[in-house]
């Protein structure tokens, strides 16, 4: 795990994973591998997880430089990102997203895989902005949005790439609650302390049961989304 991309802090059975690439926390192959390694470590520690970011951004989504380059690294990044959503969905202990600011695209999908999402009050935006970028939203992303959002918000998020402010994001279902920035981490830790009273075996079994179809569907859809990416890349090269 690269400590410069994801820091890992374990305290009282809670692993805090802080994403920090010094910029917008782009989900590059290296960042995604670092998150996976941190989750491996947390699971070995039998720890609940708090996922948060740097400064005023949780994640701006996939690394656009890698995305535009095409080829094996692009496909690797997409595969890692999509499968990470499934990994978080079935993580056997509670996962809390402490969203400290803006979150976009794949960053949204990762956030929505968490069990509880805390947003931060402020001039921040939440958007699955693939359509605005000229991309058909991936099946995995559509599934993650459908998992959490209200029906009306889902249509606006997916088809119109709406940029939600934090209050409308709360109403839409992106967040479970909003807090001021100075309350974000204390609130996340308090929730983790509350969740510690759960029977973790029952928690894990229930999570697997109610999300079985979603997780199975995501793993199946990854192959289709990667095939779409290959075709899109071929078309792009033909146009050039």
BALOBA-1460 file (C-alpha; in Angstrom, 3 decimals):
// residues 240
<rec num="1" residu="x" x="0.000" y="0.000" z="0.000"/>
<rec num="2" residu="x" x="1.266" y="3.450" z="-0.888"/>
<rec num="3" residu="x" x="1.152" y="5.589" z="2.231"/>
<rec num="4" residu="x" x="1.300" y="8.707" z="0.048"/>
<rec num="5" residu="x" x="-2.043" y="7.817" z="-1.540"/>
<rec num="6" residu="x" x="-3.972" y="6.148" z="1.289"/>
<rec num="7" residu="x" x="-3.106" y="6.530" z="4.942"/>
<rec num="8" residu="x" x="-4.261" y="3.864" z="7.373"/>
<rec num="9" residu="x" x="-4.976" y="4.641" z="11.010"/>
<rec num="10" residu="x" x="-6.370" y="1.988" z="13.349"/>
<rec num="11" residu="x" x="-7.901" y="3.059" z="16.650"/>
<rec num="12" residu="x" x="-10.408" y="1.233" z="18.859"/>
<rec num="13" residu="x" x="-11.338" y="-1.240" z="16.151"/>
<rec num="14" residu="x" x="-11.911" y="1.453" z="13.515"/>
<rec num="15" residu="x" x="-9.643" y="1.849" z="10.487"/>
<rec num="16" residu="x" x="-9.643" y="5.335" z="8.989"/>
<rec num="17" residu="x" x="-8.623" y="5.335" z="5.332"/>
<rec num="18" residu="x" x="-7.713" y="8.803" z="4.056"/>
<rec num="19" residu="x" x="-7.323" y="9.280" z="0.313"/>
<rec num="20" residu="x" x="-4.739" y="11.923" z="-0.549"/>
<rec num="21" residu="x" x="-3.002" y="12.249" z="-3.906"/>
<rec num="22" residu="x" x="-2.311" y="15.933" z="-3.258"/>
<rec num="23" residu="x" x="-4.888" y="16.979" z="-5.841"/>
<rec num="24" residu="x" x="-8.424" y="15.707" z="-6.523"/>
<rec num="25" residu="x" x="-7.995" y="12.111" z="-5.348"/>
<rec num="26" residu="x" x="-8.306" y="10.705" z="-8.844"/>
<rec num="27" residu="x" x="-8.975" y="6.980" z="-8.777"/>
<rec num="28" residu="x" x="-5.930" y="5.912" z="-10.763"/>
<rec num="29" residu="x" x="-4.802" y="2.272" z="-10.856"/>
<rec num="30" residu="x" x="-2.296" y="3.062" z="-8.103"/>
<rec num="31" residu="x" x="-4.926" y="4.730" z="-5.902"/>
<rec num="32" residu="x" x="-7.385" y="1.875" z="-6.399"/>
<rec num="33" residu="x" x="-4.734" y="-0.706" z="-5.537"/>
<rec num="34" residu="x" x="-3.854" y="1.307" z="-2.438"/>
<rec num="35" residu="x" x="-7.501" y="1.331" z="-1.321"/>
<rec num="36" residu="x" x="-7.746" y="-2.427" z="-1.899"/>
<rec num="37" residu="x" x="-4.606" y="-2.995" z="0.156"/>
<rec num="38" residu="x" x="-5.961" y="-0.807" z="2.954"/>
<rec num="39" residu="x" x="-9.217" y="-2.779" z="2.965"/>
<rec num="40" residu="x" x="-7.236" y="-6.016" z="3.127"/>
<rec num="41" residu="x" x="-5.420" y="-4.654" z="6.150"/>
<rec num="42" residu="x" x="-8.639" y="-3.461" z="7.791"/>
<rec num="43" residu="x" x="-10.342" y="-6.801" z="7.245"/>
<rec num="44" residu="x" x="-7.353" y="-8.615" z="8.733"/>
<rec num="45" residu="x" x="-7.667" y="-6.272" z="11.730"/>
<rec num="46" residu="x" x="-11.414" y="-7.083" z="11.899"/>
<rec num="47" residu="x" x="-12.009" y="-3.343" z="11.796"/>
<rec num="48" residu="x" x="-14.859" y="-1.099" z="10.816"/>
<rec num="49" residu="x" x="-13.847" y="1.443" z="8.178"/>
<rec num="50" residu="x" x="-14.161" y="5.208" z="7.833"/>
<rec num="51" residu="x" x="-13.382" y="6.336" z="4.287"/>
<rec num="52" residu="x" x="-12.529" y="10.007" z="3.820"/>
<rec num="53" residu="x" x="-10.481" y="12.338" z="1.619"/>
<rec num="54" residu="x" x="-8.185" y="15.330" z="1.637"/>
<rec num="55" residu="x" x="-8.996" y="19.007" z="2.000"/>
<rec num="56" residu="x" x="-12.367" y="19.551" z="0.263"/>
<rec num="57" residu="x" x="-12.630" y="16.534" z="-2.025"/>
<rec num="58" residu="x" x="-13.438" y="12.894" z="-1.431"/>
<rec num="59" residu="x" x="-12.724" y="11.867" z="-5.021"/>
<rec num="60" residu="x" x="-13.207" y="13.326" z="-8.485"/>
<rec num="61" residu="x" x="-13.563" y="9.851" z="-9.980"/>
<rec num="62" residu="x" x="-11.394" y="7.921" z="-12.396"/>
<rec num="63" residu="x" x="-8.093" y="9.440" z="-13.504"/>
<rec num="64" residu="x" x="-8.982" y="11.180" z="-16.785"/>
<rec num="65" residu="x" x="-5.388" y="11.078" z="-18.033"/>
<rec num="66" residu="x" x="-5.416" y="7.298" z="-17.779"/>
<rec num="67" residu="x" x="-8.921" y="7.191" z="-19.240"/>
<rec num="68" residu="x" x="-7.884" y="9.182" z="-22.315"/>
<rec num="69" residu="x" x="-4.718" y="7.157" z="-22.863"/>
<rec num="70" residu="x" x="-6.666" y="3.983" z="-23.625"/>
<rec num="71" residu="x" x="-5.139" y="0.535" z="-23.624"/>
<rec num="72" residu="x" x="-4.417" y="-1.917" z="-20.809"/>
<rec num="73" residu="x" x="-4.027" y="0.673" z="-18.047"/>
<rec num="74" residu="x" x="-7.443" y="2.128" z="-18.783"/>
<rec num="75" residu="x" x="-9.084" y="-1.286" z="-18.655"/>
<rec num="76" residu="x" x="-7.185" y="-2.149" z="-15.479"/>
<rec num="77" residu="x" x="-8.380" y="1.070" z="-13.828"/>
<rec num="78" residu="x" x="-12.000" y="0.462" z="-14.817"/>
<rec num="79" residu="x" x="-11.923" y="-3.145" z="-13.645"/>
<rec num="80" residu="x" x="-10.332" y="-2.247" z="-10.306"/>
<rec num="81" residu="x" x="-12.806" y="0.571" z="-9.704"/>
<rec num="82" residu="x" x="-15.926" y="-1.371" z="-10.547"/>
<rec num="83" residu="x" x="-14.869" y="-4.406" z="-8.517"/>
<rec num="84" residu="x" x="-13.949" y="-2.153" z="-5.594"/>
<rec num="85" residu="x" x="-17.606" y="-1.113" z="-5.395"/>
<rec num="86" residu="x" x="-18.591" y="-4.756" z="-4.946"/>
<rec num="87" residu="x" x="-15.801" y="-5.257" z="-2.408"/>
<rec num="88" residu="x" x="-17.053" y="-2.406" z="-0.242"/>
<rec num="89" residu="x" x="-20.677" y="-3.522" z="-0.563"/>
<rec num="90" residu="x" x="-19.817" y="-6.902" z="0.953"/>
<rec num="91" residu="x" x="-17.140" y="-5.788" z="3.438"/>
<rec num="92" residu="x" x="-17.994" y="-7.758" z="6.606"/>
<rec num="93" residu="x" x="-17.920" y="-4.794" z="9.007"/>
<rec num="94" residu="x" x="-19.661" y="-1.405" z="8.848"/>
<rec num="95" residu="x" x="-18.181" y="1.084" z="6.382"/>
<rec num="96" residu="x" x="-18.791" y="4.811" z="6.891"/>
<rec num="97" residu="x" x="-18.057" y="7.376" z="4.187"/>
<rec num="98" residu="x" x="-17.062" y="10.729" z="5.670"/>
<rec num="99" residu="x" x="-17.461" y="12.879" z="2.565"/>
<rec num="100" residu="x" x="-15.426" y="15.997" z="3.178"/>
<rec num="101" residu="x" x="-16.303" y="17.882" z="-0.017"/>
<rec num="102" residu="x" x="-16.843" y="17.349" z="-3.726"/>
<rec num="103" residu="x" x="-17.411" y="13.850" z="-5.091"/>
<rec num="104" residu="x" x="-17.843" y="12.929" z="-8.742"/>
<rec num="105" residu="x" x="-18.371" y="9.959" z="-11.057"/>
<rec num="106" residu="x" x="-16.583" y="6.816" z="-9.822"/>
<rec num="107" residu="x" x="-16.018" y="8.596" z="-6.524"/>
<rec num="108" residu="x" x="-19.805" y="8.707" z="-6.128"/>
<rec num="109" residu="x" x="-20.132" y="4.992" z="-6.886"/>
<rec num="110" residu="x" x="-17.499" y="4.165" z="-4.266"/>
<rec num="111" residu="x" x="-19.156" y="6.423" z="-1.698"/>
<rec num="112" residu="x" x="-22.566" y="4.834" z="-2.281"/>
<rec num="113" residu="x" x="-21.124" y="1.374" z="-1.664"/>
<rec num="114" residu="x" x="-20.592" y="2.367" z="1.975"/>
<rec num="115" residu="x" x="-23.146" y="1.495" z="4.652"/>
<rec num="116" residu="x" x="-23.564" y="5.046" z="5.947"/>
<rec num="117" residu="x" x="-22.646" y="8.312" z="4.234"/>
<rec num="118" residu="x" x="-22.021" y="11.608" z="6.015"/>
<rec num="119" residu="x" x="-21.874" y="14.757" z="3.902"/>
<rec num="120" residu="x" x="-20.302" y="18.091" z="4.765"/>
<rec num="121" residu="x" x="-22.192" y="21.386" z="4.629"/>
<rec num="122" residu="x" x="-20.672" y="23.858" z="2.211"/>
<rec num="123" residu="x" x="-20.457" y="24.817" z="-1.446"/>
<rec num="124" residu="x" x="-19.798" y="21.273" z="-2.622"/>
<rec num="125" residu="x" x="-21.177" y="19.274" z="-5.530"/>
<rec num="126" residu="x" x="-22.119" y="15.643" z="-5.999"/>
<rec num="127" residu="x" x="-22.525" y="14.318" z="-9.524"/>
<rec num="128" residu="x" x="-22.359" y="11.214" z="-11.666"/>
<rec num="129" residu="x" x="-21.355" y="13.388" z="-14.598"/>
<rec num="130" residu="x" x="-20.567" y="10.740" z="-17.216"/>
<rec num="131" residu="x" x="-23.264" y="11.878" z="-19.686"/>
<rec num="132" residu="x" x="-22.024" y="15.473" z="-19.415"/>
<rec num="133" residu="x" x="-18.570" y="14.175" z="-20.416"/>
<rec num="134" residu="x" x="-19.975" y="12.368" z="-23.445"/>
<rec num="135" residu="x" x="-19.968" y="8.912" z="-21.877"/>
<rec num="136" residu="x" x="-22.778" y="6.415" z="-21.480"/>
<rec num="137" residu="x" x="-23.014" y="5.722" z="-17.781"/>
<rec num="138" residu="x" x="-21.556" y="2.295" z="-16.960"/>
<rec num="139" residu="x" x="-23.919" y="-0.421" z="-15.856"/>
<rec num="140" residu="x" x="-22.064" y="-0.674" z="-12.563"/>
<rec num="141" residu="x" x="-22.541" y="3.038" z="-11.915"/>
<rec num="142" residu="x" x="-26.234" y="2.892" z="-12.744"/>
<rec num="143" residu="x" x="-26.622" y="-0.026" z="-10.332"/>
<rec num="144" residu="x" x="-24.844" y="1.831" z="-7.533"/>
<rec num="145" residu="x" x="-26.991" y="4.930" z="-8.019"/>
<rec num="146" residu="x" x="-30.170" y="2.868" z="-8.134"/>
<rec num="147" residu="x" x="-29.118" y="1.194" z="-4.891"/>
<rec num="148" residu="x" x="-29.312" y="4.455" z="-2.947"/>
<rec num="149" residu="x" x="-31.175" y="7.237" z="-4.735"/>
<rec num="150" residu="x" x="-34.853" y="8.091" z="-4.848"/>
<rec num="151" residu="x" x="-36.458" y="7.240" z="-8.220"/>
<rec num="152" residu="x" x="-36.774" y="10.879" z="-9.305"/>
<rec num="153" residu="x" x="-33.221" y="11.758" z="-8.274"/>
<rec num="154" residu="x" x="-31.938" y="8.628" z="-10.008"/>
<rec num="155" residu="x" x="-33.354" y="9.782" z="-13.338"/>
<rec num="156" residu="x" x="-31.839" y="13.248" z="-12.953"/>
<rec num="157" residu="x" x="-28.492" y="11.893" z="-11.811"/>
<rec num="158" residu="x" x="-28.132" y="9.275" z="-14.544"/>
<rec num="159" residu="x" x="-29.748" y="10.871" z="-17.596"/>
<rec num="160" residu="x" x="-29.064" y="14.559" z="-16.938"/>
<rec num="161" residu="x" x="-25.749" y="14.470" z="-15.020"/>
<rec num="162" residu="x" x="-27.266" y="16.810" z="-12.446"/>
<rec num="163" residu="x" x="-24.830" y="18.486" z="-10.084"/>
<rec num="164" residu="x" x="-26.476" y="18.218" z="-6.679"/>
<rec num="165" residu="x" x="-25.652" y="20.676" z="-3.920"/>
<rec num="166" residu="x" x="-25.307" y="19.112" z="-0.495"/>
<rec num="167" residu="x" x="-28.883" y="19.778" z="0.595"/>
<rec num="168" residu="x" x="-30.410" y="18.301" z="-2.547"/>
<rec num="169" residu="x" x="-27.912" y="15.430" z="-2.331"/>
<rec num="170" residu="x" x="-29.242" y="14.649" z="1.138"/>
<rec num="171" residu="x" x="-32.814" y="14.603" z="-0.153"/>
<rec num="172" residu="x" x="-31.797" y="12.500" z="-3.162"/>
<rec num="173" residu="x" x="-30.242" y="9.783" z="-1.019"/>
<rec num="174" residu="x" x="-26.539" y="10.373" z="-1.618"/>
<rec num="175" residu="x" x="-26.073" y="11.256" z="2.064"/>
<rec num="176" residu="x" x="-27.624" y="9.909" z="5.249"/>
<rec num="177" residu="x" x="-26.892" y="13.123" z="7.132"/>
<rec num="178" residu="x" x="-25.104" y="16.464" z="6.809"/>
<rec num="179" residu="x" x="-22.753" y="18.003" z="9.361"/>
<rec num="180" residu="x" x="-20.453" y="21.006" z="9.565"/>
<rec num="181" residu="x" x="-16.873" y="20.332" z="8.518"/>
<rec num="182" residu="x" x="-15.502" y="20.379" z="12.066"/>
<rec num="183" residu="x" x="-18.084" y="17.766" z="13.064"/>
<rec num="184" residu="x" x="-17.371" y="15.333" z="10.218"/>
<rec num="185" residu="x" x="-14.783" y="13.031" z="11.756"/>
<rec num="186" residu="x" x="-16.184" y="13.194" z="15.322"/>
<rec num="187" residu="x" x="-19.581" y="12.208" z="13.901"/>
<rec num="188" residu="x" x="-18.058" y="9.346" z="11.921"/>
<rec num="189" residu="x" x="-16.218" y="8.063" z="14.989"/>
<rec num="190" residu="x" x="-19.356" y="8.351" z="17.137"/>
<rec num="191" residu="x" x="-21.298" y="6.317" z="14.585"/>
<rec num="192" residu="x" x="-18.559" y="3.700" z="14.510"/>
<rec num="193" residu="x" x="-18.736" y="3.479" z="18.301"/>
<rec num="194" residu="x" x="-22.497" y="3.018" z="18.024"/>
<rec num="195" residu="x" x="-22.151" y="0.348" z="15.329"/>
<rec num="196" residu="x" x="-19.608" y="-1.528" z="17.455"/>
<rec num="197" residu="x" x="-22.502" y="-2.894" z="19.514"/>
<rec num="198" residu="x" x="-23.807" y="-4.819" z="16.487"/>
<rec num="199" residu="x" x="-23.322" y="-8.554" z="16.162"/>
<rec num="200" residu="x" x="-20.799" y="-8.465" z="13.333"/>
<rec num="201" residu="x" x="-21.518" y="-11.974" z="12.096"/>
<rec num="202" residu="x" x="-25.192" y="-11.086" z="11.775"/>
<rec num="203" residu="x" x="-24.254" y="-7.768" z="10.147"/>
<rec num="204" residu="x" x="-22.088" y="-9.489" z="7.530"/>
<rec num="205" residu="x" x="-24.640" y="-12.217" z="6.839"/>
<rec num="206" residu="x" x="-27.480" y="-9.719" z="6.493"/>
<rec num="207" residu="x" x="-25.414" y="-7.520" z="4.193"/>
<rec num="208" residu="x" x="-24.642" y="-10.491" z="1.957"/>
<rec num="209" residu="x" x="-28.301" y="-11.525" z="1.911"/>
<rec num="210" residu="x" x="-29.890" y="-8.199" z="1.034"/>
<rec num="211" residu="x" x="-27.149" y="-7.222" z="-1.442"/>
<rec num="212" residu="x" x="-26.638" y="-10.620" z="-3.062"/>
<rec num="213" residu="x" x="-28.375" y="-9.745" z="-6.326"/>
<rec num="214" residu="x" x="-26.752" y="-6.299" z="-6.508"/>
<rec num="215" residu="x" x="-23.229" y="-7.652" z="-5.954"/>
<rec num="216" residu="x" x="-23.734" y="-10.575" z="-8.327"/>
<rec num="217" residu="x" x="-25.088" y="-8.182" z="-10.942"/>
<rec num="218" residu="x" x="-22.153" y="-5.798" z="-10.560"/>
<rec num="219" residu="x" x="-19.607" y="-8.579" z="-11.031"/>
<rec num="220" residu="x" x="-21.440" y="-9.718" z="-14.151"/>
<rec num="221" residu="x" x="-21.777" y="-6.166" z="-15.464"/>
<rec num="222" residu="x" x="-18.055" y="-5.433" z="-15.091"/>
<rec num="223" residu="x" x="-17.312" y="-7.621" z="-18.117"/>
<rec num="224" residu="x" x="-19.952" y="-5.838" z="-20.186"/>
<rec num="225" residu="x" x="-18.712" y="-2.402" z="-19.136"/>
<rec num="226" residu="x" x="-15.128" y="-3.346" z="-20.019"/>
<rec num="227" residu="x" x="-16.287" y="-4.621" z="-23.410"/>
<rec num="228" residu="x" x="-18.015" y="-1.277" z="-23.979"/>
<rec num="229" residu="x" x="-14.789" y="0.520" z="-23.069"/>
<rec num="230" residu="x" x="-12.825" y="-1.560" z="-25.589"/>
<rec num="231" residu="x" x="-15.327" y="-0.757" z="-28.342"/>
<rec num="232" residu="x" x="-15.289" y="2.926" z="-27.434"/>
<rec num="233" residu="x" x="-11.491" y="2.930" z="-27.620"/>
<rec num="234" residu="x" x="-11.521" y="1.255" z="-31.026"/>
<rec num="235" residu="x" x="-14.018" y="3.778" z="-32.358"/>
<rec num="236" residu="x" x="-11.877" y="6.613" z="-31.021"/>
<rec num="237" residu="x" x="-8.783" y="5.293" z="-32.810"/>
<rec num="238" residu="x" x="-10.745" y="4.843" z="-36.052"/>
<rec num="239" residu="x" x="-11.887" y="8.482" z="-35.907"/>
<rec num="240" residu="x" x="-8.284" y="9.626" z="-35.569"/>
